[in-house]
């Protein structure tokens, strides 16, 4: 299990949304000396949202590669556990759970009142059935996820209790229990090779806060999905009577639908929508960090690059980068400066970590102190004992990475550092360059999405240098020990301590240069109240508090909000 983690290093094709949180509220009438009555949410109204994309299958095991499906599935299906915006687990279907002292056995108790949308009880067998499907070669789940579950023994103790037995302690295990559970009583008789095209995927039955009502079909095409609040939901039922999703081919048509009052929400506010969204006084914008880290990898074991083996010079390179300029100019201010490998504002992040500022003057001094000087015979690249402070920087051959790479080159040229830019096909970055170590430096993005536990082990542990994802080839025993212990400790406070120590060590050694964390934004009309957002680990996490959202409210017994109906 030491190499298991199905997230991989990817280069994204589009950037997420804005870097500031704008939340609008309707003003209330204030009478001097009179305390206004509190607003009380009430049932009623329809929430409608524009999704860019199309419906494929409403099945949580088949939505890994379709964000639009995942958004709908988030409301239809339940999981054993979910995570809050700090990355802390809380029970969804699971009422209670316990972990053995050795960290190898997990017991879960399912809520007694949890039922499917056809009112059959949710049982332990449903969970085991879903996991068995994830192990099945006929189900298109990520291969590493299938490999992970193939090593876990699942034991059904009774209808509402089950046990997981791990081959060794693995503290991030809870992250893997956020999969949507499927009903065995409806799907158990279908051969796995037929499940992908089963009618169930277009007429789903889940156990979440909303149940499937109907497809919206226009001119023979599915243009939307209509969901209905499930009043027998085991947790707090939603205030909305319905949730309706409409599909659009692009973000501009989605925005047009909002402006024409066809929808109340936008599943994503992209960089191209941002100017218009900011001008619309009726649209509330919500944003949060997503676990996509932009960074520059340095090949620390390339003997032809001795300057990369000097920690002071690595830190000087970061100090010489104007990261805020990159964020503002190349990323449209839709990112935040990254201070390390763990997502800020989550439970594992250490807010006392050193924050390295943009300081080119000090960076120049450090490089001079290391013995690199501009040659007297001319030239702009510093030299030490015949070694030029110069290297090749790979980057994905697509926007905006050309611009980001050029900005990095320009900043480092001011330090007397020579950079040769080399664009490579995005799809070959890992397989042809980072994986086999055929590079000197590389601009890339690390995607840690969909799992709140940071688990940096696969990316920075010594054992992952050859054949793993430690692409910088950082061979640091102290950091590796912190990562090993954080993986096996059951006590959250002990894990937090190890992760804090790891972050301190990472910043002190700077094996790669963290640049930015992308952010994700979505828009909801201000008449919808109760909306909030923090860091998101998947775009569908915007619905983590959907049962708190409301359109209808009362103040002093009088209705104070609009009650739109379904289109």
N, C-alpha and C positions, 0 to 999 in steps of 0.2 A: 504493500500500500504506500510505500515511500514515494513513488512517482505519480500517484494518482491525483489528478486534478484535471477536469475536462476543459477548463479554460485554457486557451492558448494565446500566444502573442499574435495579435492581428493588426492589420493596418485598416482603419475604417475608411469608408468611402465618403462619409458625410459627417459634418460636425454637429454637435448637439446645440442646445439653445442658450439663453442669456445668462449673464453672470450676476445679476442683481434680482432680488426678490421684490416684486411689486404686488402688493395685495390691496385691493380696493374694497371699501365698505360703503354701503349706502348711509348717508348721514341721517341721524335721528333728530327729531324736533326736541330742543332743549328749552325748558321753561325754568327761569331762575327760581331757586328755592324748592323746586319740585323734582324729586328723584324719579327718573323714567322707569316704568315697569320693565322687568327683564323680558327679553325675547325668548319664547319657548318654541322649539322646533315642533312641527306637526307633520303628520303623514299627508302625502299628496304630491301631485306634480309629476312631471316627466323630465328626466335628464336626457338630453340628446347630445351626442358627440360625433365629430367628424374624424374619421380614420383615413389615413393615406394608405392605400393598398386594396386588397380584396380578400374575401372569405375563401379559405381553402378547406380546412377541417376544424371543427370545434371539438378537439380532443387534446388534452394537455400533454399526451405523449407524442403528438404529431405536430406540435406548434413551435418546436425549437427554432425553426428557420422562418417563421412568419410572425412578426411583431403584432400585426393587426389581429391575428387569431389569439395571441396571448392576452391581448387587452380584454377580449370578450371572455376568454376562458377564466380570467382572474375573477370574474363575477359569478361564473357558473359553477366552478369547482372549488373544493376545499382541499386542504393539505393537513398533514399531521401537525406541522409547525409553520409559523410565519415569523417574520423578523420586523422589528420596528425600525425607525429611521436611524437609530444608533447601531443597528446590526445585532440587537439583542433578541433572542428567541422568545416567543410566547405561544401558548397553546392555541391551535385552531381546532381541528378535530380532536386533538389530544387534550384530555382534561388534566392529566398528570403524567409525569415521567420520572424515572430514576435511573441513575448510572452506577454501576458497580465500582468499588474502590479501585480496581485495576484498570478501569476504563474500557473494558472489553465487552460488557453486557449492558444493553439499554432496554428497559421495560417501559411500555406505554399503555396507558389506559384511555380508551376512546369514550367520548361523551355519550352518556346513556340516551340523550334526546336527539342525537344526530341522525337525521333521516335523509334519504334521497328525495328528489323532487317527485317521485312516484310514491313516496311515503313508506318505502321499505327501509328498514334500519341499516345504517352504515355499520359494518362489522370489521373485525380484524382480517377476515378472509378477503375483503375488498382491497385492503392495503397489500396483503401478500400477493393477491392476483395482479395488482398493478406492478409490483416489483418484478414478478415473474415475467411480465411483458417486457419490462426494460432489459431483462437478461436475454430476451429472444432475438435471434438474428434477423427475424422478419420485421421487426419494429425499428424504424429509422431514427433511433436515438443516437446521440454522439457516442462514438466507439469507446471513449475513455469512461463514460458513464456506465455503459454496459459492462465493461471490465470491472469497474468499481463494485457494482451490485453482485457480480458473479462471485465475489469473495465474501459476501455477507450471508450468514444463515439467518433466515427469518422463521420464527416459530410462533404459531398461533396457539396461545394458551387457553383462550376461550373466546366467545363472540366479541368481547370488548377489550381484550387484553392480548398484547403480542410482545414478542421479544426479538431483539436483534443481537446477534453474536458476531463480534468482529475478530479477525485473526490476530490483531494487535491493537493497542490503544491508538485512537485517532480522534482527537478532540474536535476537529472540524466536522465530524460525522453529522451533527445536527443540521448543518447546511443542506445536506442531501435529502432531508425529509420534507422539503417544500414542494415536492412534485404533486400535481393534482391527482387525486385518487379517483379511480374508475369503478363503476358498479359491476361486480362479478355476476350478479343475477341477470344482467342484461347482455353482457358480453362474453361470459364464460363459455358459451356454446359455440362461439365463432372461432374458426381456426385462425391462428395468428397471421397467416399469410393473406387472409381475407379482411383483416381488421382495417387496413388502410383505406379500403373502399367501402367499408360497412355503412349502411344507411344511418346508423347511430351518429356518425360524425356530422350529419346535417340535421339531426333531430336529437340533440344531446340531452342527457339526464345527469345532473350533477347534484351536489349537496351544498352549494354556496348560497349567498344572500339573494341571488336572482336566478330564476328558472327560465329556460328557453320558451318563447311564446310562438314566434313565427319568423320566417324569412320575409324580407321586403323585396319583392320582385317587380321590376319595371322593364318592359320590352324584352322579356325573356332573360334578363340579367339580374343577379342578386345585387341589390344596391344597399341593403342594410339588414340589420338583425334587431328584432324587438325582444326584449327580456321583461319579465314581470317579477315584482318583488315576491319572494317566497316567505310567506307569513309564518311558516313553521320552521324557519331557520333556527338552528340551535343557539345561535348567539343573538345579539341585538339585531332585529330586522331593520332594513333600510327605511328611510323616510319616503323616498321616492316610490311612487306606484310602479313606474316603469323606468328602464334604462334602454335607450335606443341608440344604436350605432349606425352611421351612414358612411359608405365607402366612397372615396374620391381618388382620382388618378394622381393628383399632385397636391402640394401644399397650398398653391395659389387658389385652386378650386375649392379646397377646404375652407380657406379664409373667406372666399366669396360666399360660401354657404352660411358662414357665421354672420357676415355683414347683411345678408338677406334674411336673417332671423330664422334660418332653417335648422340651425343647431345652436346649442348653448356652450359647447366646449370644443377645443382643438386638442387632439391627442398629442401634438407636438407643435411648438412654435419654433420654426427653424430660423436660421440667420436671414434667409430671404424674406420671411414674414415679419421679422422683428420691427422694422420701421413702422409698418402699418399697424402692428399690434400695439406699439407704444402710443400711437396717435389715437387709438380708440379708447375713450374714457370708460366705456362699458365693460371692457374686457380685463379681467384680473389675470395677471401673469404669475406663475409659480415656478420656481427653479430649485434645483439641487444638484450637488456633485454626483457624477456617475463614476464608477471605478474604471476609468480609462485614463491611463497615465502615459503622457508623452514624455519621452526621455531619449537621451543619447547614450547608446551602449558604447563602451570602450573595450577593446580586446586586450585584456590585461596580461595575456600570456604570449603576445607577439614580441619576440626578442628584438625585432627591428624597430620597436617603438619604446625605447627605454623611458621616455618621459611619461608614458601611461602608468609605469610602475612606481612613480613618485606620487604619493598621496597629496603632497602639497601642490603639485602641478595640476592634479585632477581637480582639486578644489579651486585653484586659480582659474581653470577653464570655465567652471560654473560661475565663478565670481565675475568673469568677463562677459557673461551673456545677459543681455537686456531681455529677460523673459517677459516682462510686462509689455514691452514693445511688440514682441511676437504675438502675445495674446490680443493686444488691441488692434494691431494692423493685419495680421494674417488669420487670426481666429475670430475676428469681429467681436472681441471682448466676451466671447462665450466660453471662457475657461478661467481657471484660477491658478495662481502659482502653486506648484507642488513642492513640498518641502521634504518629501521622502517617499518610500514605497507603499505606505499604508494610507488609505483614504482618510482625509481629515473629517472631523465631526462624527466619527464612529468610535465605538467603545475601545478599540485597540490603538487608536491614535494617541501619541504622546504630545501634548501641546507645549511641553517644555523643550522640544527638539530645537536644535540650533537652526536658525533661518539665515541662510547665506545671502547677503545683499548683492545687488549689482554695484560693483566697485572696481572699475577697470584700472584705476590708479594703483590700488593695492595689488590687483592681479598682476600688473606689470612688474611691480616690485618683487613679488614672489618668484616670477619667472627669471628675473635678473639675479636674484639671490641663489637660484638653482644653477647658475652658471651659463645661462643661455643669453647670448648677446647678438646684436645686429652686426654682421661681418663688416670689417673696415673697407673691404673692396667693393662694397655695395650690395644691394639686395634688401628685401623687406622681411625675410624670414629669419628668425633667430637661429643660431647655431651653437652647439656645444661639442667640442672635441670632434668636429667633423660631422656630427649628427644634426641634421636639420629638424627643427620643430615643425614638422609637416606630416600630414597624413590624409588619407582618403575618407570621405564621409559619404556613405551610402544613404539613399533615401528613396521612398516610393515614388515611382514615376507618375504622379498624379497631383492635382491640386488638393490642398494648399501646400503640399510638402516641398515643392520647388521653391516657393516663396520663403517658407520657414528655413529651409537649408541655406538659402542665400543670405538670410538675415544672420544666421549663425556664423557663416563664413565671414561676413562683413564685420561682425563684432570681434571675432578672433583675429582678424587681420590687424585690428588696432592694437593687439597684444604682440604682434610679430609672429603669429602662428599661421602657417600656411595650410590651407584646406583645399583639396581637390574634390569637387562635387561629382558624384556618380549616381545618376538615377537608375533604378532597377525596377523590373516589373513587380508590382505589389504582391502578386501571388507567389513570387519566387523568393521573397525576402527571407523567410524562415528556412525553407527547404534547401536553397542553394547557397545562402550566405551565412545567416546567423547560426543555424543548426550545425553545419560542418566547420564553423569558425573561419570562413573565407571572407574576412572583412577586417578593417582596422577600426573604424568608428561607424555607427549607424544610427540614423534618426528613425525611431519606430514608436509604436504605441502598444502598451501592454493592456489587454482587456481582462479585467478581473470580475466581469459582470456576472450577475445572477447568484453569487454566493457572498453573503455578508461577512463570513469569516475571512480575514485577510490571507491566512496561510501562505506566507511568502516562501515557504520551503522549496517548492519546485523551481523557483526563479533565482534563488540566491544561495542554496545549500551546496556544499562541496561535492556531494555525490551526484549533483546534476550538471557538473561541468562537461562530462563526456556522455553524450546521448540524452541529456536532459535539456532543461530550458534556462540554465545558468549561462546565458550567452556571453556575459562579460568575463566568464571564467574566473570568478571571484573565489579564491581559495583561502578562506578565512575561517579558522577553526572556532574562534570565539563566537562569531556570528552564527555559525552552523550549530553550535551547542544550544544557543538560545532558541533557534528554530526547532531543533529536535525536542527540546523540553516543552515548548509551547504546543507541540502537537500531541503530547501524551498527558499533560497535566489536566486533571478533571476540574480542579478548583479554578474558577474564573479569575480570581485575584492573582493566582500564581501565573496563569497564562498572560494576564495583562503585564505583570512584571517582566516576563521574558520578552514580550513584544516591545516594551519600552526600551529595554536594554538593547534589543536588536536594532531599533531605530537610531539610538545613540551611536551604536557601532557603525551602522550604515553611513550616517552623516559624517562621522569622523574619518571614515575610509573612502567614501564617495566612489564606489565601484562603477556606478553609472551616474549620469547627470540628469536628475529629475527636472522637467521643464514645466508641465502644466497638467491639471486635471480638467477634463471636459465637464460641462454641465448639461443638464437636460431641462427643458422648459415646456410647460403646457399651459393652455389658456382656458379659463372658465369664466363665463359671464358673471358679473358681480351680483346678480340677483340670486345666484347659488351661494349659499352661506355654509360655513363649517368646513371649508376646504383648507387644507394645510399640506405642506410638503417639506421634507428634509432630503438628505442624501437618498438617492434611489439606486438600487442594484439591478433593476430592469425597468424599462419604461412602464410596464404594467403596475409597478409599485405606486404609481400615482393614485391607484384605487385602494391603497391599504387602509384608508380611513373613509371609504365610500359610505359606510353606514352612518357616518356623522354629517354627511352633506344633506342640505335640505333647501327646498324652495318655498315651502309653506311654513309660516310662523305666526304666532299670536303674541300680542303685547297687550296685557290687560284685558284679554278676552277678545280682542279684535285682530282679524287677519291683517298681516302687514307685508306679505310677499306675493308676487305673481305666481300663478299656477298654470304654466304652459301645458299643453296637451301634446300627445304624440302626433308627428306629421302624418 
